[in-house]
């Protein structure tokens, strides 16, 4: 089972029993959901999960899309979830799309999700960003200076110092093998034929100030694989859960509760 933070649902929630399974973007960790979970737990149980190689799962191997998705499936199964919503951010947005598709059952998921939320997601097919971005990341020394640059490059809203430091810590403790595996292999894995179309009702949340994974890219590469999806935008950079936790929580709550 992957490491989780289980935030219980408020006693006066209007949707008792529903769970959100959230995860994080590349090189961050489940702690990016701390602030948003505080609001989301007013209505839902929130289970935040570390992907293999990240956060407290830094020593857990298995970095292909299939291996990571299978470990998420096993974690969901072990928690006994039947009425839940998958919420993926960036890299784990690709994982959650795979799980929500017909491929989810093939990878061991016992019960499909009720809904799917994708926050600035990586598309099912090819990654974006270009060779220059990938090569600069592969050359990273992964020290504090690189951590600070990485976080600042992915945010448009200044983070509280505590959140910024926490993000840099998560960057630094990511497993180097997981880092290289995503940049050399994961971004090139194309799951379109195996997973699309995805029929689960989906909300795609796009950041207004995300220069790479923005609205045009999502319309071109993500939306065609979703048969029942809507798009919402938020005033944020790529790291929406940390930059705009309240706005994100409101969007998710409205969608999940509808």
Secondary structure, DSSP 4 states (H G I P E B T S, - for coil): ---EEEEPPPTT-SSTT-EEEE---TT--GGGGHHHHHHHTTTSEEEEEPPTTSGGGTT----SHHHHHHHHHHHHHHHT-SSEEEEEETHHHHHHHHHHSTHHHHTT-SS--SEEEEESPPPSS---SHHHHHHHHHT---SHHHHHHHHHHT-SSPPPHHHHHHHHHHHHHS-HHHHHHHHHTGGG---HHHHPSB-S-EEEEEETT-SSS-HHHIIIIIGGGBSSEEEEEESS-S-HHHHSHHHHHHHHHHHHH-
